[in-house]
Amino acid sequence: MKYRNVEYSIVQGVERGKWMWSLSLDTNVKNSGQADDKAAAVIAAERAIDRALDPKKRRLVPSRR
């Protein structure tokens, strides 16, 4: 599967009702995890991609006047 131009995979685990997800970025960052159903695994993988690709959250700082 592909999200934000990053390939990731979802596979059913050995245990019933377990799904595994994994991804690998160009920067050699590898991530993986488990979820209870396939939809949750997809969401978890896409969130991991978002966290890896987005720079740190920036907060608006009020200007000094």
Secondary structure by P-SEA (a helix, b strand, c coil): cccccbbbbbbbcccccbbbbbcccccccccccccccaaaaaaaaaaaaaaaacccbbbbbbbcc
